[in-house]
Amino acid sequence: MVWVEEPTRADDFAGHARIAAECRTPVQIGENLWGPHDLTKSISEGASDFIMLDVMKIGGISGWLRARVARHR
């Protein structure tokens, strides 16, 4: 298996982080994240090993960049 995709609810960042910490197979989330806030929260909580974003849901490249900037503040 290459990765486990969204093993719990999309908004359960803490749950994903616990699974990622305990699972030998990488965890992937992201297709159900809505906007920069969700992306920032998932990254800050260590919710996954891989993130595959849905460009429309995240707000395009601008949304991705806003999330990235917010994380570094």
PDB file of N, H, CA, C and O in Angstrom:
ATOM      1  N   MET A   1       0.844  -1.169   0.000  1.00  0.00           N
ATOM      2  CA  MET A   1       0.000   0.000   0.000  1.00  0.00           C
ATOM      3  C   MET A   1       0.896   1.241   0.000  1.00  0.00           C
ATOM      4  O   MET A   1       1.854   1.313   0.769  1.00  0.00           O
ATOM      5  N   VAL A   2       0.594   2.199  -0.844  1.00  0.00           N
ATOM      6  H   VAL A   2      -0.184   2.140  -1.469  1.00  0.00           H
ATOM      7  CA  VAL A   2       1.399   3.411  -0.945  1.00  0.00           C
ATOM      8  C   VAL A   2       1.034   4.405   0.153  1.00  0.00           C
ATOM      9  O   VAL A   2       1.923   4.985   0.776  1.00  0.00           O
ATOM     10  N   TRP A   3      -0.279   4.615   0.405  1.00  0.00           N
ATOM     11  H   TRP A   3      -1.001   4.144  -0.102  1.00  0.00           H
ATOM     12  CA  TRP A   3      -0.733   5.481   1.474  1.00  0.00           C
ATOM     13  C   TRP A   3      -2.174   5.132   1.839  1.00  0.00           C
ATOM     14  O   TRP A   3      -2.879   4.453   1.092  1.00  0.00           O
ATOM     15  N   VAL A   4      -2.590   5.616   3.012  1.00  0.00           N
ATOM     16  H   VAL A   4      -2.018   6.167   3.619  1.00  0.00           H
ATOM     17  CA  VAL A   4      -3.976   5.506   3.451  1.00  0.00           C
ATOM     18  C   VAL A   4      -4.600   6.869   3.210  1.00  0.00           C
ATOM     19  O   VAL A   4      -4.072   7.883   3.666  1.00  0.00           O
ATOM     20  N   GLU A   5      -5.718   6.905   2.499  1.00  0.00           N
ATOM     21  H   GLU A   5      -6.148   6.081   2.128  1.00  0.00           H
ATOM     22  CA  GLU A   5      -6.328   8.178   2.132  1.00  0.00           C
ATOM     23  C   GLU A   5      -7.490   8.515   3.059  1.00  0.00           C
ATOM     24  O   GLU A   5      -8.466   7.771   3.155  1.00  0.00           O
ATOM     25  N   GLU A   6      -7.366   9.649   3.737  1.00  0.00           N
ATOM     26  H   GLU A   6      -6.573  10.254   3.659  1.00  0.00           H
ATOM     27  CA  GLU A   6      -8.394  10.203   4.615  1.00  0.00           C
ATOM     28  C   GLU A   6      -9.067   9.120   5.463  1.00  0.00           C
ATOM     29  O   GLU A   6     -10.234   8.793   5.245  1.00  0.00           O
ATOM     30  N   PRO A   7      -8.325   8.563   6.436  1.00  0.00           N
ATOM     31  CA  PRO A   7      -8.871   7.463   7.222  1.00  0.00           C
ATOM     32  C   PRO A   7      -9.962   7.852   8.228  1.00  0.00           C
ATOM     33  O   PRO A   7     -10.588   6.975   8.823  1.00  0.00           O
ATOM     34  N   THR A   8     -10.192   9.138   8.421  1.00  0.00           N
ATOM     35  H   THR A   8      -9.684   9.850   7.938  1.00  0.00           H
ATOM     36  CA  THR A   8     -11.264   9.597   9.308  1.00  0.00           C
ATOM     37  C   THR A   8     -11.911  10.832   8.672  1.00  0.00           C
ATOM     38  O   THR A   8     -11.573  11.195   7.545  1.00  0.00           O
ATOM     39  N   ARG A   9     -12.837  11.478   9.385  1.00  0.00           N
ATOM     40  H   ARG A   9     -13.111  11.184  10.301  1.00  0.00           H
ATOM     41  CA  ARG A   9     -13.523  12.650   8.822  1.00  0.00           C
ATOM     42  C   ARG A   9     -12.520  13.701   8.351  1.00  0.00           C
ATOM     43  O   ARG A   9     -11.447  13.851   8.936  1.00  0.00           O
ATOM     44  N   ALA A  10     -12.864  14.406   7.323  1.00  0.00           N
ATOM     45  H   ALA A  10     -13.736  14.284   6.847  1.00  0.00           H
ATOM     46  CA  ALA A  10     -11.956  15.408   6.747  1.00  0.00           C
ATOM     47  C   ALA A  10     -11.566  16.490   7.743  1.00  0.00           C
ATOM     48  O   ALA A  10     -10.454  17.014   7.672  1.00  0.00           O
ATOM     49  N   ASP A  11     -12.451  16.837   8.668  1.00  0.00           N
ATOM     50  H   ASP A  11     -13.354  16.412   8.726  1.00  0.00           H
ATOM     51  CA  ASP A  11     -12.159  17.911   9.628  1.00  0.00           C
ATOM     52  C   ASP A  11     -11.592  17.401  10.957  1.00  0.00           C
ATOM     53  O   ASP A  11     -11.453  18.174  11.905  1.00  0.00           O
ATOM     54  N   ASP A  12     -11.270  16.125  11.031  1.00  0.00           N
ATOM     55  H   ASP A  12     -11.383  15.497  10.261  1.00  0.00           H
ATOM     56  CA  ASP A  12     -10.714  15.536  12.254  1.00  0.00           C
ATOM     57  C   ASP A  12      -9.181  15.546  12.173  1.00  0.00           C
ATOM     58  O   ASP A  12      -8.552  14.499  12.026  1.00  0.00           O
ATOM     59  N   PHE A  13      -8.598  16.737  12.270  1.00  0.00           N
ATOM     60  H   PHE A  13      -9.109  17.588  12.389  1.00  0.00           H
ATOM     61  CA  PHE A  13      -7.150  16.883  12.116  1.00  0.00           C
ATOM     62  C   PHE A  13      -6.387  16.160  13.216  1.00  0.00           C
ATOM     63  O   PHE A  13      -5.359  15.538  12.948  1.00  0.00           O
ATOM     64  N   ALA A  14      -6.875  16.232  14.445  1.00  0.00           N
ATOM     65  H   ALA A  14      -7.710  16.737  14.662  1.00  0.00           H
ATOM     66  CA  ALA A  14      -6.217  15.541  15.556  1.00  0.00           C
ATOM     67  C   ALA A  14      -6.283  14.028  15.360  1.00  0.00           C
ATOM     68  O   ALA A  14      -5.316  13.322  15.645  1.00  0.00           O
ATOM     69  N   GLY A  15      -7.417  13.531  14.876  1.00  0.00           N
ATOM     70  H   GLY A  15      -8.202  14.105  14.645  1.00  0.00           H
ATOM     71  CA  GLY A  15      -7.548  12.097  14.607  1.00  0.00           C
ATOM     72  C   GLY A  15      -6.599  11.631  13.530  1.00  0.00           C
ATOM     73  O   GLY A  15      -5.979  10.574  13.654  1.00  0.00           O
ATOM     74  N   HIS A  16      -6.483  12.414  12.472  1.00  0.00           N
ATOM     75  H   HIS A  16      -6.987  13.272  12.371  1.00  0.00           H
ATOM     76  CA  HIS A  16      -5.536  12.075  11.404  1.00  0.00           C
ATOM     77  C   HIS A  16      -4.105  12.069  11.938  1.00  0.00           C
ATOM     78  O   HIS A  16      -3.309  11.197  11.591  1.00  0.00           O
ATOM     79  N   ALA A  17      -3.788  13.043  12.782  1.00  0.00           N
ATOM     80  H   ALA A  17      -4.435  13.751  13.064  1.00  0.00           H
ATOM     81  CA  ALA A  17      -2.430  13.119  13.343  1.00  0.00           C
ATOM     82  C   ALA A  17      -2.128  11.893  14.193  1.00  0.00           C
ATOM     83  O   ALA A  17      -1.027  11.347  14.119  1.00  0.00           O
ATOM     84  N   ARG A  18      -3.097  11.449  15.006  1.00  0.00           N
ATOM     85  H   ARG A  18      -3.992  11.893  15.066  1.00  0.00           H
ATOM     86  CA  ARG A  18      -2.896  10.244  15.817  1.00  0.00           C
ATOM     87  C   ARG A  18      -2.682   9.022  14.935  1.00  0.00           C
ATOM     88  O   ARG A  18      -1.800   8.207  15.204  1.00  0.00           O
ATOM     89  N   ILE A  19      -3.482   8.891  13.887  1.00  0.00           N
ATOM     90  H   ILE A  19      -4.199   9.552  13.668  1.00  0.00           H
ATOM     91  CA  ILE A  19      -3.342   7.751  12.969  1.00  0.00           C
ATOM     92  C   ILE A  19      -1.989   7.808  12.273  1.00  0.00           C
ATOM     93  O   ILE A  19      -1.303   6.790  12.171  1.00  0.00           O
ATOM     94  N   ALA A  20      -1.597   8.991  11.793  1.00  0.00           N
ATOM     95  H   ALA A  20      -2.154   9.818  11.876  1.00  0.00           H
ATOM     96  CA  ALA A  20      -0.310   9.141  11.099  1.00  0.00           C
ATOM     97  C   ALA A  20       0.863   8.788  12.011  1.00  0.00           C
ATOM     98  O   ALA A  20       1.857   8.217  11.562  1.00  0.00           O
ATOM     99  N   ALA A  21       0.740   9.129  13.290  1.00  0.00           N
ATOM    100  H   ALA A  21      -0.068   9.593  13.655  1.00  0.00           H
ATOM    101  CA  ALA A  21       1.818   8.847  14.237  1.00  0.00           C
ATOM    102  C   ALA A  21       1.948   7.352  14.528  1.00  0.00           C
ATOM    103  O   ALA A  21       3.046   6.867  14.800  1.00  0.00           O
ATOM    104  N   GLU A  22       0.846   6.629  14.472  1.00  0.00           N
ATOM    105  H   GLU A  22      -0.045   7.023  14.250  1.00  0.00           H
ATOM    106  CA  GLU A  22       0.837   5.209  14.826  1.00  0.00           C
ATOM    107  C   GLU A  22       0.951   4.266  13.634  1.00  0.00           C
ATOM    108  O   GLU A  22       1.326   3.105  13.796  1.00  0.00           O
ATOM    109  N   CYS A  23       0.635   4.749  12.455  1.00  0.00           N
ATOM    110  H   CYS A  23       0.331   5.693  12.323  1.00  0.00           H
ATOM    111  CA  CYS A  23       0.559   3.903  11.262  1.00  0.00           C
ATOM    112  C   CYS A  23       1.890   3.907  10.503  1.00  0.00           C
ATOM    113  O   CYS A  23       2.489   4.963  10.301  1.00  0.00           O
ATOM    114  N   ARG A  24       2.340   2.742  10.093  1.00  0.00           N
ATOM    115  H   ARG A  24       1.853   1.884  10.258  1.00  0.00           H
ATOM    116  CA  ARG A  24       3.580   2.678   9.312  1.00  0.00           C
ATOM    117  C   ARG A  24       3.357   3.124   7.872  1.00  0.00           C
ATOM    118  O   ARG A  24       4.295   3.560   7.204  1.00  0.00           O
ATOM    119  N   THR A  25       2.125   3.017   7.392  1.00  0.00           N
ATOM    120  H   THR A  25       1.363   2.662   7.934  1.00  0.00           H
ATOM    121  CA  THR A  25       1.780   3.458   6.047  1.00  0.00           C
ATOM    122  C   THR A  25       1.478   4.954   6.096  1.00  0.00           C
ATOM    123  O   THR A  25       0.736   5.390   6.975  1.00  0.00           O
ATOM    124  N   PRO A  26       2.030   5.756   5.176  1.00  0.00           N
ATOM    125  CA  PRO A  26       1.760   7.198   5.184  1.00  0.00           C
ATOM    126  C   PRO A  26       0.266   7.510   5.064  1.00  0.00           C
ATOM    127  O   PRO A  26      -0.484   6.769   4.429  1.00  0.00           O
ATOM    128  N   VAL A  27      -0.149   8.601   5.676  1.00  0.00           N
ATOM    129  H   VAL A  27       0.461   9.203   6.192  1.00  0.00           H
ATOM    130  CA  VAL A  27      -1.525   9.080   5.612  1.00  0.00           C
ATOM    131  C   VAL A  27      -1.576  10.263   4.660  1.00  0.00           C
ATOM    132  O   VAL A  27      -0.717  11.143   4.698  1.00  0.00           O
ATOM    133  N   GLN A  28      -2.596  10.273   3.802  1.00  0.00           N
ATOM    134  H   GLN A  28      -3.294   9.558   3.771  1.00  0.00           H
ATOM    135  CA  GLN A  28      -2.786  11.364   2.847  1.00  0.00           C
ATOM    136  C   GLN A  28      -4.148  11.984   3.073  1.00  0.00           C
ATOM    137  O   GLN A  28      -5.146  11.269   3.175  1.00  0.00           O
ATOM    138  N   ILE A  29      -4.205  13.318   3.154  1.00  0.00           N
ATOM    139  H   ILE A  29      -3.395  13.898   3.072  1.00  0.00           H
ATOM    140  CA  ILE A  29      -5.478  14.040   3.214  1.00  0.00           C
ATOM    141  C   ILE A  29      -5.382  15.238   2.279  1.00  0.00           C
ATOM    142  O   ILE A  29      -4.342  15.470   1.662  1.00  0.00           O
ATOM    143  N   GLY A  30      -6.461  15.994   2.178  1.00  0.00           N
ATOM    144  H   GLY A  30      -7.305  15.806   2.680  1.00  0.00           H
ATOM    145  CA  GLY A  30      -6.399  17.249   1.448  1.00  0.00           C
ATOM    146  C   GLY A  30      -7.500  17.502   0.454  1.00  0.00           C
ATOM    147  O   GLY A  30      -7.876  18.655   0.240  1.00  0.00           O
ATOM    148  N   GLU A  31      -8.030  16.471  -0.157  1.00  0.00           N
ATOM    149  H   GLU A  31      -7.725  15.535   0.017  1.00  0.00           H
ATOM    150  CA  GLU A  31      -9.035  16.697  -1.189  1.00  0.00           C
ATOM    151  C   GLU A  31     -10.331  17.271  -0.641  1.00  0.00           C
ATOM    152  O   GLU A  31     -11.130  17.831  -1.392  1.00  0.00           O
ATOM    153  N   ASN A  32     -10.546  17.134   0.665  1.00  0.00           N
ATOM    154  H   ASN A  32      -9.897  16.679   1.274  1.00  0.00           H
ATOM    155  CA  ASN A  32     -11.756  17.666   1.290  1.00  0.00           C
ATOM    156  C   ASN A  32     -11.474  18.830   2.232  1.00  0.00           C
ATOM    157  O   ASN A  32     -12.312  19.160   3.071  1.00  0.00           O
ATOM    158  N   LEU A  33     -10.316  19.451   2.106  1.00  0.00           N
ATOM    159  H   LEU A  33      -9.635  19.183   1.424  1.00  0.00           H
ATOM    160  CA  LEU A  33     -10.018  20.659   2.874  1.00  0.00           C
ATOM    161  C   LEU A  33     -10.653  21.848   2.170  1.00  0.00           C
ATOM    162  O   LEU A  33     -10.588  21.954   0.946  1.00  0.00           O
ATOM    163  N   TRP A  34     -11.270  22.748   2.939  1.00  0.00           N
ATOM    164  H   TRP A  34     -11.323  22.662   3.934  1.00  0.00           H
ATOM    165  CA  TRP A  34     -11.928  23.923   2.374  1.00  0.00           C
ATOM    166  C   TRP A  34     -11.181  25.179   2.802  1.00  0.00           C
ATOM    167  O   TRP A  34     -11.242  25.583   3.963  1.00  0.00           O
ATOM    168  N   GLY A  35     -10.487  25.785   1.871  1.00  0.00           N
ATOM    169  H   GLY A  35     -10.438  25.458   0.928  1.00  0.00           H
ATOM    170  CA  GLY A  35      -9.834  27.069   2.106  1.00  0.00           C
ATOM    171  C   GLY A  35      -8.522  26.982   2.855  1.00  0.00           C
ATOM    172  O   GLY A  35      -8.164  25.932   3.390  1.00  0.00           O
ATOM    173  N   PRO A  36      -7.807  28.097   2.888  1.00  0.00           N
ATOM    174  CA  PRO A  36      -6.496  28.162   3.526  1.00  0.00           C
ATOM    175  C   PRO A  36      -6.517  27.798   5.007  1.00  0.00           C
ATOM    176  O   PRO A  36      -5.552  27.228   5.515  1.00  0.00           O
ATOM    177  N   HIS A  37      -7.606  28.120   5.705  1.00  0.00           N
ATOM    178  H   HIS A  37      -8.390  28.583   5.292  1.00  0.00           H
ATOM    179  CA  HIS A  37      -7.674  27.831   7.141  1.00  0.00           C
ATOM    180  C   HIS A  37      -7.564  26.327   7.401  1.00  0.00           C
ATOM    181  O   HIS A  37      -6.805  25.913   8.278  1.00  0.00           O
ATOM    182  N   ASP A  38      -8.301  25.512   6.661  1.00  0.00           N
ATOM    183  H   ASP A  38      -8.917  25.849   5.949  1.00  0.00           H
ATOM    184  CA  ASP A  38      -8.229  24.058   6.841  1.00  0.00           C
ATOM    185  C   ASP A  38      -6.831  23.536   6.546  1.00  0.00           C
ATOM    186  O   ASP A  38      -6.319  22.679   7.266  1.00  0.00           O
ATOM    187  N   LEU A  39      -6.215  24.050   5.491  1.00  0.00           N
ATOM    188  H   LEU A  39      -6.631  24.746   4.906  1.00  0.00           H
ATOM    189  CA  LEU A  39      -4.869  23.596   5.145  1.00  0.00           C
ATOM    190  C   LEU A  39      -3.874  23.975   6.244  1.00  0.00           C
ATOM    191  O   LEU A  39      -3.046  23.153   6.638  1.00  0.00           O
ATOM    192  N   THR A  40      -3.947  25.200   6.737  1.00  0.00           N
ATOM    193  H   THR A  40      -4.620  25.868   6.417  1.00  0.00           H
ATOM    194  CA  THR A  40      -3.059  25.639   7.803  1.00  0.00           C
ATOM    195  C   THR A  40      -3.244  24.779   9.047  1.00  0.00           C
ATOM    196  O   THR A  40      -2.264  24.369   9.669  1.00  0.00           O
ATOM    197  N   LYS A  41      -4.485  24.507   9.412  1.00  0.00           N
ATOM    198  H   LYS A  41      -5.281  24.840   8.906  1.00  0.00           H
ATOM    199  CA  LYS A  41      -4.772  23.700  10.603  1.00  0.00           C
ATOM    200  C   LYS A  41      -4.243  22.279  10.437  1.00  0.00           C
ATOM    201  O   LYS A  41      -3.656  21.727  11.369  1.00  0.00           O
ATOM    202  N   SER A  42      -4.443  21.681   9.266  1.00  0.00           N
ATOM    203  H   SER A  42      -4.919  22.129   8.510  1.00  0.00           H
ATOM    204  CA  SER A  42      -3.974  20.303   9.055  1.00  0.00           C
ATOM    205  C   SER A  42      -2.450  20.224   9.117  1.00  0.00           C
ATOM    206  O   SER A  42      -1.900  19.264   9.659  1.00  0.00           O
ATOM    207  N   ILE A  43      -1.774  21.214   8.573  1.00  0.00           N
ATOM    208  H   ILE A  43      -2.220  21.993   8.133  1.00  0.00           H
ATOM    209  CA  ILE A  43      -0.311  21.224   8.611  1.00  0.00           C
ATOM    210  C   ILE A  43       0.180  21.433  10.045  1.00  0.00           C
ATOM    211  O   ILE A  43       1.082  20.730  10.501  1.00  0.00           O
ATOM    212  N   SER A  44      -0.409  22.392  10.753  1.00  0.00           N
ATOM    213  H   SER A  44      -1.141  22.963  10.383  1.00  0.00           H
ATOM    214  CA  SER A  44       0.053  22.696  12.106  1.00  0.00           C
ATOM    215  C   SER A  44      -0.184  21.534  13.071  1.00  0.00           C
ATOM    216  O   SER A  44       0.557  21.385  14.043  1.00  0.00           O
ATOM    217  N   GLU A  45      -1.195  20.717  12.823  1.00  0.00           N
ATOM    218  H   GLU A  45      -1.797  20.839  12.034  1.00  0.00           H
ATOM    219  CA  GLU A  45      -1.472  19.571  13.695  1.00  0.00           C
ATOM    220  C   GLU A  45      -0.748  18.305  13.246  1.00  0.00           C
ATOM    221  O   GLU A  45      -0.844  17.273  13.910  1.00  0.00           O
ATOM    222  N   GLY A  46      -0.025  18.368  12.128  1.00  0.00           N
ATOM    223  H   GLY A  46       0.053  19.207  11.588  1.00  0.00           H
ATOM    224  CA  GLY A  46       0.673  17.180  11.639  1.00  0.00           C
ATOM    225  C   GLY A  46      -0.285  16.092  11.219  1.00  0.00           C
ATOM    226  O   GLY A  46      -0.054  14.910  11.475  1.00  0.00           O
ATOM    227  N   ALA A  47      -1.368  16.499  10.569  1.00  0.00           N
ATOM    228  H   ALA A  47      -1.555  17.459  10.361  1.00  0.00           H
ATOM    229  CA  ALA A  47      -2.462  15.586  10.256  1.00  0.00           C
ATOM    230  C   ALA A  47      -2.161  14.560   9.174  1.00  0.00           C
ATOM    231  O   ALA A  47      -2.923  13.608   9.010  1.00  0.00           O
ATOM    232  N   SER A  48      -1.081  14.726   8.437  1.00  0.00           N
ATOM    233  H   SER A  48      -0.461  15.500   8.570  1.00  0.00           H
ATOM    234  CA  SER A  48      -0.813  13.753   7.374  1.00  0.00           C
ATOM    235  C   SER A  48       0.646  13.803   6.932  1.00  0.00           C
ATOM    236  O   SER A  48       1.402  14.720   7.252  1.00  0.00           O
ATOM    237  N   ASP A  49       0.990  12.779   6.188  1.00  0.00           N
ATOM    238  H   ASP A  49       0.375  12.034   5.927  1.00  0.00           H
ATOM    239  CA  ASP A  49       2.322  12.712   5.583  1.00  0.00           C
ATOM    240  C   ASP A  49       2.315  13.339   4.199  1.00  0.00           C
ATOM    241  O   ASP A  49       3.308  13.927   3.770  1.00  0.00           O
ATOM    242  N   PHE A  50       1.186  13.212   3.497  1.00  0.00           N
ATOM    243  H   PHE A  50       0.379  12.734   3.846  1.00  0.00           H
ATOM    244  CA  PHE A  50       1.010  13.763   2.146  1.00  0.00           C
ATOM    245  C   PHE A  50      -0.258  14.600   2.125  1.00  0.00           C
ATOM    246  O   PHE A  50      -1.235  14.283   2.804  1.00  0.00           O
ATOM    247  N   ILE A  51      -0.237  15.677   1.336  1.00  0.00           N
ATOM    248  H   ILE A  51       0.556  15.935   0.784  1.00  0.00           H
ATOM    249  CA  ILE A  51      -1.431  16.499   1.135  1.00  0.00           C
ATOM    250  C   ILE A  51      -1.663  16.626  -0.363  1.00  0.00           C
ATOM    251  O   ILE A  51      -0.793  17.079  -1.107  1.00  0.00           O
ATOM    252  N   MET A  52      -2.852  16.218  -0.790  1.00  0.00           N
ATOM    253  H   MET A  52      -3.558  15.850  -0.186  1.00  0.00           H
ATOM    254  CA  MET A  52      -3.267  16.386  -2.184  1.00  0.00           C
ATOM    255  C   MET A  52      -4.485  17.299  -2.175  1.00  0.00           C
ATOM    256  O   MET A  52      -5.576  16.885  -1.783  1.00  0.00           O
ATOM    257  N   LEU A  53      -4.300  18.515  -2.598  1.00  0.00           N
ATOM    258  H   LEU A  53      -3.413  18.851  -2.916  1.00  0.00           H
ATOM    259  CA  LEU A  53      -5.351  19.518  -2.526  1.00  0.00           C
ATOM    260  C   LEU A  53      -6.276  19.469  -3.724  1.00  0.00           C
ATOM    261  O   LEU A  53      -5.866  19.108  -4.827  1.00  0.00           O
ATOM    262  N   ASP A  54      -7.527  19.836  -3.497  1.00  0.00           N
ATOM    263  H   ASP A  54      -7.859  20.129  -2.601  1.00  0.00           H
ATOM    264  CA  ASP A  54      -8.466  20.110  -4.574  1.00  0.00           C
ATOM    265  C   ASP A  54      -8.339  21.610  -4.829  1.00  0.00           C
ATOM    266  O   ASP A  54      -8.685  22.416  -3.965  1.00  0.00           O
ATOM    267  N   VAL A  55      -7.859  21.981  -5.978  1.00  0.00           N
ATOM    268  H   VAL A  55      -7.579  21.326  -6.680  1.00  0.00           H
ATOM    269  CA  VAL A  55      -7.545  23.385  -6.276  1.00  0.00           C
ATOM    270  C   VAL A  55      -8.754  24.296  -6.103  1.00  0.00           C
ATOM    271  O   VAL A  55      -8.609  25.415  -5.612  1.00  0.00           O
ATOM    272  N   MET A  56      -9.932  23.845  -6.491  1.00  0.00           N
ATOM    273  H   MET A  56     -10.049  22.935  -6.890  1.00  0.00           H
ATOM    274  CA  MET A  56     -11.130  24.680  -6.363  1.00  0.00           C
ATOM    275  C   MET A  56     -11.505  24.891  -4.896  1.00  0.00           C
ATOM    276  O   MET A  56     -11.890  25.995  -4.513  1.00  0.00           O
ATOM    277  N   LYS A  57     -11.397  23.851  -4.076  1.00  0.00           N
ATOM    278  H   LYS A  57     -11.084  22.954  -4.388  1.00  0.00           H
ATOM    279  CA  LYS A  57     -11.807  23.954  -2.674  1.00  0.00           C
ATOM    280  C   LYS A  57     -10.821  24.774  -1.840  1.00  0.00           C
ATOM    281  O   LYS A  57     -11.223  25.432  -0.881  1.00  0.00           O
ATOM    282  N   ILE A  58      -9.552  24.739  -2.194  1.00  0.00           N
ATOM    283  H   ILE A  58      -9.226  24.205  -2.974  1.00  0.00           H
ATOM    284  CA  ILE A  58      -8.542  25.424  -1.395  1.00  0.00           C
ATOM    285  C   ILE A  58      -8.437  26.919  -1.749  1.00  0.00           C
ATOM    286  O   ILE A  58      -7.847  27.696  -0.998  1.00  0.00           O
ATOM    287  N   GLY A  59      -9.002  27.306  -2.874  1.00  0.00           N
ATOM    288  H   GLY A  59      -9.482  26.674  -3.483  1.00  0.00           H
ATOM    289  CA  GLY A  59      -8.944  28.706  -3.291  1.00  0.00           C
ATOM    290  C   GLY A  59      -7.844  28.973  -4.303  1.00  0.00           C
ATOM    291  O   GLY A  59      -7.344  30.092  -4.410  1.00  0.00           O
ATOM    292  N   GLY A  60      -7.468  27.930  -5.049  1.00  0.00           N
ATOM    293  H   GLY A  60      -7.875  27.020  -4.961  1.00  0.00           H
ATOM    294  CA  GLY A  60      -6.439  28.067  -6.078  1.00  0.00           C
ATOM    295  C   GLY A  60      -5.045  28.221  -5.477  1.00  0.00           C
ATOM    296  O   GLY A  60      -4.826  27.969  -4.293  1.00  0.00           O
ATOM    297  N   ILE A  61      -4.125  28.635  -6.313  1.00  0.00           N
ATOM    298  H   ILE A  61      -4.303  28.840  -7.276  1.00  0.00           H
ATOM    299  CA  ILE A  61      -2.751  28.843  -5.864  1.00  0.00           C
ATOM    300  C   ILE A  61      -2.700  29.930  -4.795  1.00  0.00           C
ATOM    301  O   ILE A  61      -1.909  29.847  -3.855  1.00  0.00           O
ATOM    302  N   SER A  62      -3.541  30.944  -4.941  1.00  0.00           N
ATOM    303  H   SER A  62      -4.183  31.012  -5.704  1.00  0.00           H
ATOM    304  CA  SER A  62      -3.573  32.024  -3.942  1.00  0.00           C
ATOM    305  C   SER A  62      -3.970  31.492  -2.571  1.00  0.00           C
ATOM    306  O   SER A  62      -3.390  31.895  -1.563  1.00  0.00           O
ATOM    307  N   GLY A  63      -4.952  30.592  -2.518  1.00  0.00           N
ATOM    308  H   GLY A  63      -5.424  30.265  -3.337  1.00  0.00           H
ATOM    309  CA  GLY A  63      -5.356  29.993  -1.250  1.00  0.00           C
ATOM    310  C   GLY A  63      -4.236  29.174  -0.637  1.00  0.00           C
ATOM    311  O   GLY A  63      -4.010  29.231   0.572  1.00  0.00           O
ATOM    312  N   TRP A  64      -3.535  28.414  -1.462  1.00  0.00           N
ATOM    313  H   TRP A  64      -3.719  28.368  -2.444  1.00  0.00           H
ATOM    314  CA  TRP A  64      -2.413  27.615  -0.976  1.00  0.00           C
ATOM    315  C   TRP A  64      -1.332  28.530  -0.408  1.00  0.00           C
ATOM    316  O   TRP A  64      -0.779  28.250   0.656  1.00  0.00           O
ATOM    317  N   LEU A  65      -1.031  29.609  -1.104  1.00  0.00           N
ATOM    318  H   LEU A  65      -1.480  29.835  -1.968  1.00  0.00           H
ATOM    319  CA  LEU A  65      -0.006  30.541  -0.620  1.00  0.00           C
ATOM    320  C   LEU A  65      -0.429  31.234   0.663  1.00  0.00           C
ATOM    321  O   LEU A  65       0.407  31.452   1.540  1.00  0.00           O
ATOM    322  N   ARG A  66      -1.716  31.592   0.802  1.00  0.00           N
ATOM    323  H   ARG A  66      -2.395  31.415   0.089  1.00  0.00           H
ATOM    324  CA  ARG A  66      -2.192  32.217   2.044  1.00  0.00           C
ATOM    325  C   ARG A  66      -2.027  31.254   3.209  1.00  0.00           C
ATOM    326  O   ARG A  66      -1.643  31.670   4.302  1.00  0.00           O
ATOM    327  N   ALA A  67      -2.309  29.986   2.994  1.00  0.00           N
ATOM    328  H   ALA A  67      -2.621  29.649   2.106  1.00  0.00           H
ATOM    329  CA  ALA A  67      -2.145  28.994   4.054  1.00  0.00           C
ATOM    330  C   ALA A  67      -0.680  28.864   4.438  1.00  0.00           C
ATOM    331  O   ALA A  67      -0.351  28.777   5.621  1.00  0.00           O
ATOM    332  N   ARG A  68       0.170  28.852   3.478  1.00  0.00           N
ATOM    333  H   ARG A  68      -0.097  28.923   2.517  1.00  0.00           H
ATOM    334  CA  ARG A  68       1.596  28.706   3.722  1.00  0.00           C
ATOM    335  C   ARG A  68       2.145  29.899   4.495  1.00  0.00           C
ATOM    336  O   ARG A  68       2.941  29.734   5.419  1.00  0.00           O
ATOM    337  N   VAL A  69       1.718  31.101   4.115  1.00  0.00           N
ATOM    338  H   VAL A  69       1.071  31.235   3.364  1.00  0.00           H
ATOM    339  CA  VAL A  69       2.154  32.318   4.807  1.00  0.00           C
ATOM    340  C   VAL A  69       1.630  32.322   6.231  1.00  0.00           C
ATOM    341  O   VAL A  69       2.363  32.686   7.150  1.00  0.00           O
ATOM    342  N   ALA A  70       0.371  31.924   6.440  1.00  0.00           N
ATOM    343  H   ALA A  70      -0.225  31.628   5.693  1.00  0.00           H
ATOM    344  CA  ALA A  70      -0.220  31.913   7.777  1.00  0.00           C
ATOM    345  C   ALA A  70       0.539  30.956   8.693  1.00  0.00           C
ATOM    346  O   ALA A  70       0.662  31.226   9.888  1.00  0.00           O
ATOM    347  N   ARG A  71       1.038  29.874   8.177  1.00  0.00           N
ATOM    348  H   ARG A  71       0.939  29.655   7.206  1.00  0.00           H
ATOM    349  CA  ARG A  71       1.752  28.882   8.979  1.00  0.00           C
ATOM    350  C   ARG A  71       3.084  29.450   9.482  1.00  0.00           C
ATOM    351  O   ARG A  71       3.542  29.072  10.561  1.00  0.00           O
ATOM    352  N   HIS A  72       3.700  30.334   8.730  1.00  0.00           N
ATOM    353  H   HIS A  72       3.329  30.641   7.854  1.00  0.00           H
ATOM    354  CA  HIS A  72       5.015  30.848   9.090  1.00  0.00           C
ATOM    355  C   HIS A  72       4.966  32.083   9.971  1.00  0.00           C
ATOM    356  O   HIS A  72       6.017  32.622  10.318  1.00  0.00           O
ATOM    357  N   ARG A  73       3.797  32.542  10.341  1.00  0.00           N
ATOM    358  H   ARG A  73       2.944  32.104  10.060  1.00  0.00           H
ATOM    359  CA  ARG A  73       3.685  33.739  11.189  1.00  0.00           C
ATOM    360  C   ARG A  73       3.890  33.410  12.627  1.00  0.00           C
ATOM    361  O   ARG A  73       3.829  34.298  13.478  1.00  0.00           O
TER     362      ARG A  73
END
